[in-house]
Amino acid sequence: MIVVGVDPHKQTHTAVAVTTLGELKGEVTVRARPKGHAQLLSWTRELSRERIFPLEDCRHVSGALERFLISRGERVVRVPP
């Protein structure tokens, strides 16, 4: 299981993946567009079969990513900024 924390911005989203024990698995920055969302999901799927995505709750910049992940069966949790 990995936890993929995402810091969303208008142009890019930066994600950091850690295990439930806090071990850093990696970091990636992708464009805040559908191709970037797909790249982020592909990257996380290579890291672990089980994932959860805590997203900073900035819906004007994180909403598209949130909908993308949920539509593909991923677990998403909103985290207050």
Order of alpha helices (4+ residues) and beta strands (2+ residues): beta-beta-beta-alpha-beta-alpha-beta
